């Protein structure tokens, strides 16, 4: 369902999604904020909800699908 809601953002490479995990990576803070706002708007429009305290915002490193993703590299 998330893939359908965010299909155009995924196709342009602005977003990566897997199940209920959504990744946004942008060096430009304004673009990043616009993408996050758009994602939240679409989630709300489809009567879905999120719990903001369960999400991580503007971080430099994340574990995703057993990979450690950093700003400048990806590790297994």
Contact map, one row per residue, 1 for C-alpha under 8 A:
1111100000000000000000000000000000000000000000000000000000000000000000000000
1111110000000000101100000000000000000000000000000000000000000000000000000000
1111111001000000110000000000000000000000000000000000000000000000000000000000
1111111000000000000000000000000000000000000000000000000000000000000000000000
1111111000000000000000000000000000000000011000000000000000000000000000000000
0111111111000010000000000000000000000010010000000000000000000000000000000000
0011111111100000000000000000000000000000000000000000000000000000000000000000
0000011111110000000000000000000000000000000000000000000000000000000000000000
0000011111111110000000000000000000000000000000000000000000000000000000000000
0010011111111111100000000000000000000000000000000000000000000000000000000000
0000001111111100000000000000000000000000000000000000000000000000000000000000
0000000111111110000000000000000000000000000000000000000000000000000000000000
0000000011111111000000000000000000000000000000000000000000000000000000000000
0000000011111111000000011100000000100000000000000000000000000000000000000000
0000010011011111100001111000000000000000000000000000000000000000000000000000
0000000001001111110001110000000000000000000000000000000000000000000000000000
0110000001000011111111100000000000000000000000000000000000000000000000000000
0010000000000001111111000000000000000000000000000000000000000000000000000000
0100000000000000111110000000000000000000000000000000000000000000000000000000
0100000000000000111111000000000000000000000000000000000000000000000000000000
0000000000000000111111100000000000000000000000000000000000000000000000000000
0000000000000011110111110000000000000000000000000000000000000000000000000000
0000000000000011100011111000000000000000000000000000000000000000000000000000
0000000000000111000001111100000100110000000000000000000000000000000000000000
0000000000000110000000111110000100000000000000000000000000000000000000000000
0000000000000100000000011111101100000000000000000000000000000000000000000000
0000000000000000000000001111100100000000000000000000000000000000000000000000
0000000000000000000000000111111100000000000000000000000000000000000000000000
0000000000000000000000000111111110000000000000000000000000000000000000000000
0000000000000000000000000001111111000000000000000000000000000000000000000000
0000000000000000000000000101111111100000000000000000000000000000000000000000
0000000000000000000000011111111111110000000000000000000000000000000000000000
0000000000000000000000000000111111111000000000000000000000000000000000000000
0000000000000000000000000000011111111100000000000000000000000000000000000000
0000000000000100000000010000001111111110000000000000000000000000000000000000
0000000000000000000000010000000111111111000000000000000000000000000000000000
0000000000000000000000000000000011111111100000000000000000000000000000000000
0000000000000000000000000000000001111111110000000000000000000000000000000000
0000010000000000000000000000000000111111111000000000000000000000000000000000
0000000000000000000000000000000000011111111100000000000000000000000000000000
0000000000000000000000000000000000001111111110000000000000000000000000000000
0000110000000000000000000000000000000111111111000000000000000000000000000000
0000100000000000000000000000000000000011111111111000000000000000000000000000
0000000000000000000000000000000000000001111111111000000000000000000000000000
0000000000000000000000000000000000000000111111110000000000000000000000000000
0000000000000000000000000000000000000000011111110000000000000000000000000000
0000000000000000000000000000000000000000001111111000000000000000000000000000
0000000000000000000000000000000000000000001111111100000000000000000000000000
0000000000000000000000000000000000000000001100111110000000000000000000000000
0000000000000000000000000000000000000000000000011111000000000000000000000000
0000000000000000000000000000000000000000000000001111111000000000000000000000
0000000000000000000000000000000000000000000000000111111000000000000000000000
0000000000000000000000000000000000000000000000000011111100000000000000000000
0000000000000000000000000000000000000000000000000011111100000000000000000000
0000000000000000000000000000000000000000000000000011111110000000000000000000
0000000000000000000000000000000000000000000000000000111111100000000000000000
0000000000000000000000000000000000000000000000000000001111100000000000000000
0000000000000000000000000000000000000000000000000000000111110000000000000000
0000000000000000000000000000000000000000000000000000000111111100000000000000
0000000000000000000000000000000000000000000000000000000001111100000001100000
0000000000000000000000000000000000000000000000000000000000111110000111100000
0000000000000000000000000000000000000000000000000000000000111111000111000000
0000000000000000000000000000000000000000000000000000000000001111111110000000
0000000000000000000000000000000000000000000000000000000000000111111110000000
0000000000000000000000000000000000000000000000000000000000000011111000000000
0000000000000000000000000000000000000000000000000000000000000011111100000001
0000000000000000000000000000000000000000000000000000000000000011111110000111
0000000000000000000000000000000000000000000000000000000000001111011111000111
0000000000000000000000000000000000000000000000000000000000001111001111101110
0000000000000000000000000000000000000000000000000000000000011100000111111100
0000000000000000000000000000000000000000000000000000000000011000000011111000
0000000000000000000000000000000000000000000000000000000000000000000001111100
0000000000000000000000000000000000000000000000000000000000000000000011111110
0000000000000000000000000000000000000000000000000000000000000000001111011111
0000000000000000000000000000000000000000000000000000000000000000001110001111
0000000000000000000000000000000000000000000000000000000000000000011100000111
